[in-house]
Amino acid sequence: MGVLDSIKGELQHIVEAIHAITNVDLTIVDENLQRLVATARVEEQFGKTAPANSVFARCLATGCQYFIANPRENNACLNCAGRAVCKELAELCIPIKFKKKTIGVLGMCAFDESARDSLLNNKSSYMAFESQLSNIISTMLKEKEYSTLLEHRSSELITLLNSVNEGIMFLNNKGEIITTNECINKKFSLGGPPFPPLKHVITPRIYDQLAALGFKGEVGPCALGNFEFVLNASPIMIKGEQKGTILIFTDFIKMQESVMKSARDRNLVTFDHILGESEALLQAREMAMQVAAKDVAVLLIGETGTGKDLFAKAIHNNSRRRNDIYLPLNCSAIPAALIESELFGYEKGSFTGASPGGKEGKFEICKNGTLFLDEIGDLPLKMQAKLLRALEEKEITRVGGHTLIEVNPRIISATHKDLQALVANGSFREDLYYRLNVVPIHIPPLRKRGYDIIILARHFLQHFSRVYNKKLKGFTVQCENLLLNHSYPGNIRELRNLIEFATIFEKGDLLGTGVIGNKISPTKEERDMTLAEITEKYQRKVIKDRLRRYGNNLAAKRKIAADLSISIATLYRKLKG
C-alpha cells in the first residue's frame, strides 16, 4: 500500500473541488503509478496503472513538472505505452512530494477544447499549485484528527483559489457566503467574514435565477457593478451528500477575448498560405509583407476571386495589431440604408426594428484592430464622406447618438473596380481615394499567373481528397494542359470549385479531362491545336515562368535546363517554339 492510499477520500475531495473550479479533469497516481482517485471523465481508470514510459512515469522519476500542450506529438509522449489510445488534448503533471520524496503525481487532463483553453490560459497559475499541493498532502499525512485536517486543507485550498483569476464563493446549504477568494473580494469590495447576504451581493434577480436552477448550473452574462459575469454554481458532494455550493464568477469580457483568440489561432492566415511562384504574385506578396508592420492604409486591387481577403488577413496577422480584432465588411452586400449603422452602430430606439439596447458598429468593435472594407468601390457616395471624416478625425458618432467615440482601426480596403475611373466620373470621392490608396497592391488574376494554376490545383486536390476520403494521386498531363489554358473568369475561387467538383466525381486514380471537361470548355485556340502543340505551349510556359523567377542570363538558363533534365540547346529550341 502506497503512502497516499490512506487518504484517498481526502484526495478525491481535492480533485473534485479543483475540477469544479477549473473544469479540467484530474487524477492522482501513487509511487507505483497506480491510479488512486479521479474525476468523472477518467473514473474508469480507477485502480489501473498509468502507462509505462508515460509523462506520469517521467514526472514520478524526476520530480519535475511537465506541461504537454500537444499529447501524442510531444517528445515526452513518443515512447508512452498508451499513446495510441490517448484522448487527451493537453496535460499538466505535478509531482506530489512528502519529506523530500516524490510519492505520487497529480495529473490535470483536458479532454475537450473548453478544458484545453482553461488549461492553456491558466498555465502559470496551475503550475504554481505544486508547493501548496505538497503542503496539503503533508498536512493530511501528519494530522490524523479530522478537525485539524479540515482546517489545514481549507487554508491550503483558499491559497490555491486565490491564484485563479476567477471570482469564487463557497456557500453553505442555506445559501450563505462562507468563504471567498481574493479576486471576488477585490471586485465586490468584500472585507471578509461576516459577509453580507448573497442576494445583496449578486442582486435579488440573479439570486432568484440561481435558485430556480437549484444552485446547479449557469446564469449570465450578468451585469454586476462595473463588471459582466457568467455565474456557475456547482454542488460540493462529500460521500454522496451535499455539503455546500461553489459559485464561480467568470469575467464575460475575458471569456469572449479567450474564445476570439482561440478562433483566431485556429484560423490564422499567414503569407505562407498565399501559394504561387509567378513573378506578379511574388511581387504582390513581397509588398504586402513589407507594409504589414507599417500602420498605413492598404488598397488591394484585383479581380473577384483573386484572394484579396487572404492578403488582408495575412497583413493583419503580420502587423502589430495581430492580437486585436480583425473584422471584414463587404460594402456591396449591405443595403445602402443600413451601411451607416453597420459601420458606426446605433443607439437604442434610433429606428424601427433597432435592437432595444443599441448596437456597436464595426469601427467601434475593432477600434484598435483591423477593418477590412471589401468592394470599397460600391460604397454609397453619401457614406464616403462620413467614412472619410471617421478616418481623419479618428472618432465616430452612432446613428441616433450624440456622443463622440474615439476609434483608430487600421483600414485595409479592396476593390475589383477602377477607382480612378470612378473618381473621374464623380461616383467616388477623390479625397477618400487618396486616403485609402496610401499603399496600392495589385493582385494578379489567375490567368496571368502561369504555372501557379498547377500549384494551386495540386493544393486543392490534396485538400479535397482528405475531405471526401478519395485517394487521387494527381492530374494527367492532358488535364494539366486543360487547366493551364482555361481563362478563369472566377479566378482562384473558380479553380477551387472546379477541383472540388472533379474530386467528388472522378473514379480513377488521376484527375483527367473527362470530369473537368464537363465543367469547362476548351478555348478556341486549344480546339484548333494538336496535342503536340498544346504540349509545346505548356513547356514554354514552364520555362518562361522559371526564367521570371531565376533570371534571363546564361547561368540561370543553365540551372533551369539542369532542373528540367534537358540540354541548354533544347531549352532555347522550346522557347522559340
C-alpha positions as CSV (number, residue, x, y, z in Angstrom):
1,M,0.0,0.0,0.0
2,G,1.4,3.4,-1.0
3,V,1.7,6.4,1.3
4,L,-1.2,8.2,-0.4
5,D,-3.6,5.3,-0.2
6,S,-4.5,6.1,3.4
7,I,-6.0,9.5,2.4
8,K,-7.8,8.5,-0.8
9,G,-11.1,10.1,0.4
10,E,-9.5,13.4,1.1
11,L,-7.6,13.3,-2.3
12,Q,-10.9,12.6,-4.0
13,H,-12.4,15.7,-2.4
14,I,-9.4,17.8,-3.6
15,V,-9.6,16.7,-7.2
16,E,-13.4,17.3,-7.3
17,A,-13.1,20.7,-5.8
18,I,-10.3,21.7,-8.3
19,H,-12.4,20.2,-11.1
20,A,-15.4,22.3,-10.1
21,I,-13.3,25.4,-10.3
22,T,-11.2,24.7,-13.4
23,N,-13.5,22.4,-15.5
24,V,-10.3,20.3,-16.0
25,D,-10.4,16.6,-15.2
26,L,-7.9,15.3,-12.6
27,T,-6.4,12.0,-11.5
28,I,-3.8,11.1,-8.8
29,V,-1.4,8.2,-9.1
30,D,0.8,6.9,-6.3
31,E,4.5,6.0,-6.3
32,N,3.7,2.7,-8.1
33,L,1.8,4.6,-10.9
34,Q,-1.5,3.2,-9.5
35,R,-4.5,5.5,-10.1
36,L,-6.0,6.3,-6.7
37,V,-8.6,8.9,-7.4
38,A,-10.0,10.7,-10.5
39,T,-12.9,12.9,-11.6
40,A,-15.8,11.5,-13.7
41,R,-14.1,11.8,-17.2
42,V,-11.3,9.4,-16.1
43,E,-13.2,7.4,-13.5
44,E,-12.9,4.2,-15.5
45,Q,-9.2,4.3,-14.8
46,F,-9.6,3.8,-11.0
47,G,-7.2,1.1,-9.8
48,K,-5.4,0.9,-13.1
49,T,-1.7,1.6,-13.6
50,A,-0.6,4.6,-15.7
51,P,1.1,3.6,-19.0
52,A,4.7,2.7,-18.9
53,N,7.1,5.5,-20.2
54,S,4.2,8.0,-19.8
55,V,4.6,11.6,-18.7
56,F,3.3,10.4,-15.3
57,A,6.2,7.9,-15.0
58,R,8.7,10.6,-16.1
59,C,7.2,13.1,-13.5
60,L,7.5,10.5,-10.8
61,A,11.0,9.6,-11.7
62,T,12.4,13.1,-12.0
63,G,10.2,15.0,-9.5
64,C,9.7,17.7,-12.2
65,Q,6.5,19.2,-13.6
66,Y,5.5,18.5,-17.2
67,F,3.1,20.6,-19.3
68,I,2.1,18.9,-22.5
69,A,0.2,21.2,-24.9
70,N,0.0,18.6,-27.7
71,P,-0.1,15.0,-26.4
72,R,1.0,12.2,-28.8
73,E,3.2,14.7,-30.7
74,N,5.4,15.9,-27.8
75,N,8.8,14.2,-27.4
76,A,7.9,13.2,-23.9
77,C,5.0,11.1,-25.2
78,L,6.7,9.3,-28.0
79,N,7.5,6.1,-26.1
80,C,4.4,6.1,-24.0
81,A,2.7,2.7,-24.0
82,G,-0.8,4.3,-24.1
83,R,0.0,6.8,-26.9
84,A,-2.2,5.0,-29.5
85,V,-5.3,5.3,-27.4
86,C,-4.7,8.6,-25.7
87,K,-7.6,11.0,-25.9
88,E,-6.1,14.0,-24.0
89,L,-5.8,17.4,-25.7
90,A,-3.5,18.8,-23.1
91,E,-2.0,17.7,-19.8
92,L,-0.2,19.0,-16.7
93,C,1.6,16.6,-14.4
94,I,2.5,17.9,-11.0
95,P,4.7,15.9,-8.6
96,I,3.3,15.2,-5.1
97,K,6.2,15.4,-2.6
98,F,6.5,14.4,1.1
99,K,9.7,14.5,3.2
100,K,11.7,15.4,0.0
101,K,10.5,12.3,-1.8
102,T,8.1,12.2,-4.7
103,I,5.2,9.9,-3.6
104,G,2.8,10.5,-6.4
105,V,1.6,12.7,-9.3
106,L,-1.4,14.9,-9.8
107,G,-2.5,14.9,-13.5
108,M,-4.7,17.7,-14.9
109,C,-6.1,16.5,-18.1
110,A,-8.1,18.3,-20.8
111,F,-10.5,16.1,-23.0
112,D,-12.3,18.9,-24.8
113,E,-11.5,22.3,-26.3
114,S,-13.1,24.2,-23.4
115,A,-10.9,22.4,-20.8
116,R,-7.9,22.8,-23.0
117,D,-8.4,26.6,-23.2
118,S,-8.7,26.7,-19.4
119,L,-5.5,24.7,-19.0
120,L,-3.6,26.9,-21.5
121,N,-5.0,30.2,-20.3
122,N,-4.2,29.5,-16.6
123,K,-1.0,27.5,-17.2
124,S,1.2,29.6,-14.8
125,S,-1.4,29.6,-12.1
126,Y,-1.9,25.8,-12.2
127,M,1.9,25.2,-12.3
128,A,2.1,27.2,-9.1
129,F,0.0,24.6,-7.4
130,E,2.9,22.3,-6.6
131,S,4.1,23.8,-3.3
132,Q,0.6,24.3,-1.9
133,L,-0.4,20.8,-3.1
134,S,2.6,19.3,-1.3
135,N,1.7,21.2,1.8
136,I,-1.8,19.9,1.7
137,I,-0.7,16.3,1.3
138,S,1.9,16.7,4.1
139,T,-0.7,18.1,6.4
140,M,-3.1,15.2,5.7
141,L,-0.5,12.6,6.3
142,K,0.8,14.2,9.5
143,E,-2.6,15.2,11.1
144,K,-4.9,12.4,11.8
145,E,-7.6,14.3,13.6
146,Y,-10.4,15.2,11.2
147,S,-10.8,18.8,12.5
148,T,-7.1,19.6,12.2
149,L,-7.0,18.0,8.7
150,L,-10.1,20.0,7.6
151,E,-8.6,23.3,8.9
152,H,-5.3,22.8,7.1
153,R,-7.0,21.6,3.9
154,S,-9.3,24.6,3.8
155,S,-6.4,27.0,4.3
156,E,-4.4,25.5,1.5
157,L,-7.4,25.3,-0.8
158,I,-8.0,29.0,-0.4
159,T,-4.4,29.6,-1.3
160,L,-4.9,27.7,-4.5
161,L,-8.2,29.5,-5.2
162,N,-6.5,32.9,-4.7
163,S,-4.1,32.1,-7.5
164,V,-7.0,31.7,-10.0
165,N,-8.2,34.7,-12.0
166,E,-11.9,34.0,-11.4
167,G,-14.1,35.0,-8.6
168,I,-15.1,32.2,-6.2
169,M,-17.5,31.9,-3.4
170,F,-18.2,28.9,-1.1
171,L,-21.8,28.8,0.2
172,N,-23.4,26.6,2.8
173,N,-26.6,24.7,2.2
174,K,-28.6,27.7,3.3
175,G,-27.1,29.8,0.5
176,E,-24.9,31.9,2.9
177,I,-21.4,33.0,1.9
178,I,-18.8,31.1,4.0
179,T,-15.6,31.8,2.1
180,T,-14.5,33.9,-0.9
181,N,-11.2,34.3,-2.8
182,E,-9.2,37.5,-3.3
183,C,-10.4,38.0,-6.9
184,I,-14.1,38.4,-5.9
185,N,-13.2,40.3,-2.7
186,K,-11.5,43.0,-4.8
187,K,-14.2,43.2,-7.5
188,F,-17.1,43.5,-4.9
189,S,-15.1,45.2,-2.2
190,L,-15.9,42.4,0.3
191,G,-13.9,42.7,3.5
192,G,-14.3,39.2,4.8
193,P,-16.5,37.5,7.4
194,P,-19.1,38.3,8.3
195,F,-20.3,38.5,4.7
196,P,-23.5,40.3,3.5
197,P,-26.4,38.2,2.3
198,L,-25.8,36.7,-1.2
199,K,-28.9,38.5,-2.5
200,H,-27.3,41.8,-1.7
201,V,-24.1,40.9,-3.5
202,I,-25.5,39.5,-6.7
203,T,-28.9,41.3,-6.7
204,P,-32.2,39.6,-5.9
205,R,-33.0,39.0,-9.7
206,I,-29.8,37.0,-10.3
207,Y,-30.2,35.2,-6.9
208,D,-33.7,34.1,-8.0
209,Q,-32.4,32.8,-11.3
210,L,-29.8,30.6,-9.5
211,A,-32.4,29.5,-7.0
212,A,-34.7,28.4,-9.9
213,L,-31.8,26.2,-11.1
214,G,-31.4,24.7,-7.6
215,F,-28.0,26.4,-7.4
216,K,-26.7,24.0,-10.0
217,G,-25.9,25.4,-13.4
218,E,-25.1,28.6,-15.3
219,V,-26.6,32.1,-15.3
220,G,-25.5,35.1,-17.4
221,P,-23.9,37.1,-18.7
222,C,-25.0,39.4,-15.8
223,A,-24.0,43.0,-15.2
224,L,-22.8,43.4,-11.6
225,G,-21.3,46.8,-10.8
226,N,-18.7,47.7,-13.4
227,F,-18.3,44.1,-14.5
228,E,-20.1,41.5,-16.5
229,F,-20.0,37.9,-15.3
230,V,-21.2,34.4,-16.2
231,L,-22.1,32.7,-12.9
232,N,-21.8,28.9,-12.5
233,A,-23.0,27.1,-9.4
234,S,-21.7,23.5,-8.6
235,P,-22.7,21.5,-5.5
236,I,-19.9,20.2,-3.2
237,M,-20.6,16.5,-2.7
238,I,-18.9,14.5,0.1
239,K,-19.8,10.8,0.4
240,G,-22.9,11.3,-1.7
241,E,-24.2,14.2,0.5
242,Q,-24.2,17.9,-0.5
243,K,-22.1,20.0,1.9
244,G,-22.4,23.3,0.1
245,T,-22.0,25.1,-3.2
246,I,-19.2,26.6,-5.2
247,L,-20.2,29.7,-7.1
248,I,-17.8,30.7,-9.9
249,F,-17.8,34.3,-11.3
250,T,-16.2,34.3,-14.8
251,D,-15.3,37.6,-16.4
252,F,-17.5,37.6,-19.5
253,I,-15.3,40.0,-21.5
254,K,-12.2,38.0,-20.8
255,M,-14.2,34.8,-21.8
256,Q,-15.1,36.5,-25.1
257,E,-11.5,37.5,-25.7
258,S,-10.3,34.0,-25.0
259,V,-12.9,32.5,-27.4
260,M,-11.9,35.0,-30.1
261,K,-8.2,34.3,-29.6
262,S,-8.8,30.6,-29.8
263,A,-10.8,31.0,-33.0
264,R,-8.2,33.4,-34.4
265,D,-5.4,31.0,-33.7
266,R,-7.3,28.1,-35.3
267,N,-7.9,30.2,-38.4
268,L,-4.6,32.0,-38.5
269,V,-3.7,33.1,-42.1
270,T,-0.1,33.9,-42.8
271,F,1.8,34.8,-46.0
272,D,2.8,31.1,-46.3
273,H,-0.9,30.4,-47.1
274,I,-0.6,32.6,-50.3
275,L,0.6,29.9,-52.7
276,G,2.3,30.6,-56.0
277,E,5.7,31.3,-57.7
278,S,4.8,33.6,-60.5
279,E,6.6,36.9,-60.6
280,A,3.4,39.0,-60.4
281,L,2.2,37.2,-57.2
282,L,5.7,37.2,-55.6
283,Q,5.9,41.0,-56.1
284,A,2.4,41.5,-54.6
285,R,3.3,39.2,-51.6
286,E,6.6,40.9,-51.0
287,M,4.9,44.4,-51.0
288,A,2.3,43.1,-48.5
289,M,5.0,41.6,-46.2
290,Q,6.9,44.9,-46.2
291,V,3.8,47.0,-45.4
292,A,2.3,44.7,-42.9
293,A,4.3,46.1,-39.9
294,K,3.7,49.7,-41.1
295,D,0.4,51.1,-39.7
296,V,-0.8,52.6,-43.0
297,A,-3.8,52.2,-45.2
298,V,-3.6,49.5,-47.9
299,L,-5.7,49.2,-51.0
300,L,-5.8,45.7,-52.6
301,I,-6.7,45.8,-56.3
302,G,-7.7,42.7,-58.1
303,E,-10.5,40.9,-59.9
304,T,-13.1,39.0,-57.9
305,G,-11.8,35.7,-56.6
306,T,-8.1,36.6,-56.7
307,G,-7.6,36.2,-52.9
308,K,-7.8,39.8,-51.7
309,D,-9.3,38.6,-48.4
310,L,-6.4,36.2,-47.9
311,F,-3.9,39.1,-48.4
312,A,-5.9,41.2,-45.9
313,K,-5.8,38.5,-43.2
314,A,-2.1,37.9,-43.7
315,I,-1.3,41.6,-43.4
316,H,-3.3,41.8,-40.2
317,N,-1.7,38.7,-38.7
318,N,1.8,40.1,-39.5
319,S,1.1,43.5,-38.0
320,R,1.4,45.0,-34.5
321,R,-2.4,44.7,-34.2
322,R,-2.3,40.9,-34.7
323,N,-3.6,40.3,-31.1
324,D,-6.6,42.6,-31.7
325,I,-9.7,42.1,-33.7
326,Y,-9.9,41.6,-37.5
327,L,-13.3,42.4,-39.0
328,P,-14.3,42.2,-42.7
329,L,-17.2,44.1,-44.2
330,N,-18.4,43.7,-47.7
331,C,-19.6,47.1,-48.8
332,S,-21.6,45.7,-51.7
333,A,-23.5,43.2,-49.6
334,I,-25.2,45.6,-47.2
335,P,-28.2,47.8,-48.3
336,A,-27.4,51.5,-48.5
337,A,-29.9,52.3,-45.8
338,L,-28.0,50.1,-43.3
339,I,-24.4,50.7,-44.2
340,E,-24.0,53.6,-41.7
341,S,-25.4,51.6,-38.7
342,E,-23.1,48.7,-39.7
343,L,-20.0,50.9,-39.7
344,F,-20.8,53.2,-36.8
345,G,-23.5,51.4,-34.8
346,Y,-26.7,52.9,-33.4
347,E,-28.3,54.0,-30.1
348,K,-31.4,52.3,-28.7
349,G,-34.7,53.4,-30.4
350,S,-32.9,55.2,-33.3
351,F,-35.1,53.5,-35.9
352,T,-37.8,50.9,-36.2
353,G,-36.5,47.4,-35.7
354,A,-33.4,48.5,-33.9
355,S,-32.1,46.4,-31.0
356,P,-33.6,47.7,-27.7
357,G,-30.1,48.1,-26.3
358,G,-28.4,49.7,-29.3
359,K,-25.5,48.2,-31.1
360,E,-21.8,48.7,-31.7
361,G,-20.7,49.3,-35.2
362,K,-17.6,47.7,-36.9
363,F,-15.5,50.8,-36.2
364,E,-16.2,50.6,-32.5
365,I,-15.8,46.8,-32.2
366,C,-12.3,46.9,-33.8
367,K,-11.3,50.4,-32.7
368,N,-7.7,49.2,-32.2
369,G,-7.7,46.3,-34.7
370,T,-8.0,46.0,-38.5
371,L,-11.1,46.8,-40.5
372,F,-11.2,45.2,-44.0
373,L,-13.5,47.1,-46.3
374,D,-14.1,44.8,-49.3
375,E,-15.6,46.1,-52.5
376,I,-15.0,49.7,-51.3
377,G,-15.9,50.9,-54.8
378,D,-19.6,50.0,-54.1
379,L,-19.8,52.3,-51.0
380,P,-22.6,54.9,-51.5
381,L,-21.3,58.4,-52.1
382,K,-23.1,59.8,-49.0
383,M,-21.3,57.3,-46.8
384,Q,-17.9,58.1,-48.4
385,A,-17.9,61.5,-46.8
386,K,-18.8,60.0,-43.4
387,L,-16.1,57.3,-43.7
388,L,-13.5,60.0,-44.7
389,R,-14.4,62.0,-41.6
390,A,-14.1,58.9,-39.3
391,L,-10.6,58.2,-40.8
392,E,-9.4,61.7,-40.5
393,E,-10.9,62.6,-37.1
394,K,-10.5,59.1,-35.6
395,E,-13.9,59.4,-33.9
396,I,-17.4,58.4,-34.8
397,T,-21.0,59.0,-33.6
398,R,-23.5,56.2,-33.5
399,V,-26.7,56.6,-35.5
400,G,-29.2,58.4,-33.3
401,G,-26.5,59.4,-30.8
402,H,-24.5,62.5,-29.9
403,T,-21.5,61.1,-28.0
404,L,-18.2,61.1,-29.8
405,I,-16.4,57.7,-29.7
406,E,-12.7,57.5,-30.3
407,V,-11.6,54.8,-32.8
408,N,-8.4,54.0,-34.6
409,P,-8.7,50.9,-36.7
410,R,-6.2,50.1,-39.4
411,I,-8.0,50.2,-42.8
412,I,-7.4,47.6,-45.5
413,S,-9.7,48.1,-48.4
414,A,-10.2,46.1,-51.6
415,T,-11.8,46.6,-55.0
416,H,-12.2,45.0,-58.3
417,K,-13.2,48.3,-59.9
418,D,-11.1,51.1,-61.4
419,L,-11.3,53.6,-58.6
420,Q,-9.6,56.3,-60.6
421,A,-12.3,56.0,-63.3
422,L,-14.9,56.2,-60.6
423,V,-13.2,59.4,-59.3
424,A,-13.2,60.8,-62.8
425,N,-16.9,60.3,-63.3
426,G,-17.8,61.6,-59.9
427,S,-19.0,58.4,-58.2
428,F,-16.1,58.1,-55.8
429,R,-14.6,60.9,-53.7
430,E,-11.1,61.9,-54.7
431,D,-10.0,62.7,-51.2
432,L,-11.2,59.3,-49.9
433,Y,-9.4,57.6,-52.8
434,Y,-6.1,59.2,-51.8
435,R,-6.8,58.4,-48.1
436,L,-7.3,54.7,-48.8
437,N,-4.7,54.4,-51.6
438,V,-1.6,55.0,-49.5
439,V,-0.1,51.6,-50.5
440,P,-1.8,50.0,-53.5
441,I,-1.1,46.3,-54.1
442,H,-2.2,44.8,-57.4
443,I,-3.1,41.1,-57.1
444,P,-2.8,39.4,-60.5
445,P,-5.7,37.4,-62.0
446,L,-5.1,33.6,-62.1
447,R,-4.9,33.6,-66.0
448,K,-1.7,35.7,-65.7
449,R,0.0,33.5,-63.1
450,G,1.1,30.7,-65.4
451,Y,2.3,27.6,-63.5
452,D,0.7,28.9,-60.3
453,I,-2.5,27.3,-61.7
454,I,-1.0,23.8,-61.3
455,I,0.5,24.6,-57.9
456,L,-2.9,25.7,-56.6
457,A,-4.8,22.9,-58.3
458,R,-2.5,20.3,-56.6
459,H,-3.0,22.0,-53.3
460,F,-6.8,21.9,-53.7
461,L,-6.7,18.3,-54.8
462,Q,-4.8,17.3,-51.7
463,H,-7.3,19.2,-49.5
464,F,-10.5,17.8,-51.1
465,S,-9.0,14.3,-51.3
466,R,-8.8,14.4,-47.5
467,V,-12.3,16.0,-47.1
468,Y,-14.0,13.4,-49.4
469,N,-11.8,10.4,-48.5
470,K,-10.5,9.9,-52.0
471,K,-7.1,8.5,-53.0
472,L,-6.3,10.7,-56.0
473,K,-2.7,10.8,-56.9
474,G,-2.6,13.9,-59.2
475,F,-3.6,15.0,-62.7
476,T,-3.0,13.6,-66.1
477,V,-0.8,15.7,-68.4
478,Q,-3.8,16.4,-70.6
479,C,-5.8,17.6,-67.6
480,E,-3.0,20.0,-66.5
481,N,-2.8,21.4,-70.1
482,L,-6.5,22.0,-70.0
483,L,-6.3,23.7,-66.6
484,L,-3.4,25.9,-67.9
485,N,-5.3,27.1,-70.9
486,H,-8.6,28.0,-69.2
487,S,-9.2,31.7,-68.7
488,Y,-10.7,31.5,-65.1
489,P,-13.1,34.5,-65.1
490,G,-13.8,33.5,-61.5
491,N,-10.1,33.2,-60.6
492,I,-8.9,31.1,-57.6
493,R,-12.5,30.7,-56.4
494,E,-13.4,29.1,-59.7
495,L,-10.4,26.8,-59.7
496,R,-11.1,25.7,-56.2
497,N,-14.7,24.9,-57.1
498,L,-13.6,23.1,-60.2
499,I,-11.2,20.8,-58.3
500,E,-13.7,20.1,-55.6
501,F,-16.3,19.1,-58.3
502,A,-13.7,16.9,-60.1
503,T,-12.5,15.3,-56.8
504,I,-16.1,14.2,-56.0
505,F,-16.9,12.6,-59.4
506,E,-13.5,11.3,-60.6
507,K,-13.5,7.5,-60.4
508,G,-9.8,6.8,-61.4
509,D,-6.5,7.4,-59.6
510,L,-5.7,10.6,-61.6
511,L,-7.9,13.5,-62.5
512,G,-8.4,13.6,-66.2
513,T,-10.1,15.8,-68.8
514,G,-13.2,13.7,-68.7
515,V,-14.7,15.1,-65.5
516,I,-13.2,18.5,-65.6
517,G,-14.2,18.9,-69.2
518,N,-17.8,18.8,-68.1
519,K,-17.3,22.0,-66.2
520,I,-15.0,24.0,-68.5
521,S,-14.8,24.1,-72.3
522,P,-11.5,24.3,-74.1
523,T,-10.7,27.7,-75.7
524,K,-11.0,28.1,-79.4
525,E,-7.2,28.3,-79.6
526,E,-6.9,24.9,-77.9
527,R,-9.6,23.3,-80.0
528,D,-7.6,24.2,-83.1
529,M,-4.3,22.9,-81.6
530,T,-2.9,19.4,-81.9
531,L,-1.7,17.5,-78.7
532,A,1.9,18.2,-79.7
533,E,1.2,21.9,-80.0
534,I,-0.6,22.0,-76.6
535,T,2.4,20.2,-75.1
536,E,4.9,22.6,-76.6
537,K,2.8,25.6,-75.3
538,Y,2.8,24.1,-71.8
539,Q,6.5,23.5,-71.9
540,R,7.2,27.1,-73.0
541,K,5.0,28.3,-70.1
542,V,7.0,26.3,-67.6
543,I,10.4,27.6,-68.9
544,K,9.2,31.2,-69.1
545,D,7.9,31.0,-65.5
546,R,11.3,29.7,-64.4
547,L,13.1,32.5,-66.3
548,R,10.9,35.1,-64.4
549,R,12.0,33.5,-61.1
550,Y,15.7,32.9,-61.7
551,G,16.6,35.5,-64.3
552,N,17.4,35.5,-68.0
553,N,21.1,35.3,-68.0
554,L,23.1,32.3,-69.2
555,A,23.8,31.0,-65.7
556,A,20.1,31.0,-64.9
557,K,19.3,29.2,-68.1
558,R,21.8,26.5,-67.4
559,K,20.4,26.0,-64.0
560,I,16.8,25.8,-65.4
561,A,17.9,23.3,-68.1
562,A,19.6,21.1,-65.4
563,D,16.5,21.2,-63.2
564,L,14.3,20.2,-66.2
565,S,16.8,17.5,-67.3
566,I,17.2,19.0,-70.8
567,S,20.2,20.5,-72.6
568,I,20.6,24.2,-72.9
569,A,20.1,23.8,-76.7
570,T,16.8,22.1,-76.1
571,L,15.8,24.9,-73.8
572,Y,16.4,27.5,-76.5
573,R,14.6,25.5,-79.1
574,K,11.5,25.1,-76.9
575,L,11.5,28.8,-76.1
576,K,11.4,29.6,-79.8
577,G,8.6,27.1,-80.5
